[in-house]
Amino acid sequence: MDTKFFKRWISDVSPYIPGRIKDNFIKLASNENNYGPSKRVIDIIKGKSGDIFRYPYKDELVKEKISEYCNSSIGKNLIWPENIILGNGSDELIELLIKTFQSPYIGFYPSFVEYNRVARIFNEIYYEIPLNDDWTFDCGKFINNEKFKKAGVVFLCSPNNPTGGIIEKSDIEKILKFNKIVVVDEAYYEFSNLTALDLIDNYENLIVLRTMSKAFGIAGLRMGYGIADKEIIKFLHKVKPPFNVNILAQEAALAALDDVDFMEQNVERIVKDREIMGKILGKKFKVFGSRTNFLFADVSPYTAKEFFDKLYKKKIIVRPFGKLDGFKGEYARITVGTEEENKILIEVIEEIF
């Protein structure tokens, strides 16, 4: 086909490649919650499946539930429905932000690939400042970089995917004091209990992104939400597609938020296993500290592909990253699964490595 019909910059964009999945394999590649959702979620989806002929209509109810959940977590009544926008996963919200705010944008590297990828899809400028060699975030280096001075929007993933580390709230606040939009992606908040949400009242330039794909176990339904000053939310709604969150995702979100105890029990199990796995796998590889539901490891002297292939032969799927620009090592990410899955993984790794 004649390429003149395509936007010229799209040829340089790489498609997002999800973690592999295969029947009868243990999937530890995509940071899902392998315990799954609350039974209330399953029951409501079964009961409401006959309503799928209707457009979704419970946005406001979902926002009310989310505001209650958020306020409970910070112990203050700061978040109201008008501070919330719903998304078809937080991925869609990232796209809405790129559509709404002018570039250049800036973040750190390595981090969630969608910030950079979506910016490139829209032919916008996205700068990346490398983390330290131990994956820590150097706020001084970040804010003193010339690229930071040029950028109008800052993307901060905390806890960070794929490294698992956090950005201290004091550093987030330092960045907020600059005249820039600051997006804090808290997809893994529930596994760390560290949040910037309570800064919303003091900083109208703060946007917090959350998802229900991880801790709440409804990744397949795609439910994300953003929290910000109501004026920012109004602008984001101008570019949001109509009916962007499907009717079953809305019902699932309501049911999941009615059973937060179930989620918290599973998070507690995952965090406990994360620490155990980190210590055991740390005897074989360099495993980095994590405040998420996954572990990030340098699997040298094996390549990430060799590491992946060996586990794949044992019917376990992890996420190989390979080499990362500017950093030594071969990297892989391992989701913390169920207790049984984690036990099998440890046994296999001890057997073949």
Secondary structure, DSSP 8 states (H G I E B T S, - for coil): --GGGS-GGGGG----------TTSEE-SS---TT---HHHHHHHHHHGGGTTS----HHHHHHHHHHHHHHHHTS----GGGEEEESSHHHHHHHHHHHS-S-EEEEESS-HHHHHHHHHTT--EEEEE--TTS---HHHHHTSHHHHH-SEEEEESS-TTT-----HHHHHHHHTSSSEEEEE-TTGGGT---SGGGTTT-TTEEEEEESSSTTS-GGG--EEEEE-HHHHHHHHHHS-TT-S-HHHHHHHHHHHT-HHHHHHHHHHHHHHHHHHHHHHTTTSEE---SSSEEEEE-TTS-HHHHHHHHHTTTEE-EEEE--TT--S-EEEEE---HHHHHHHHHHHHHH-
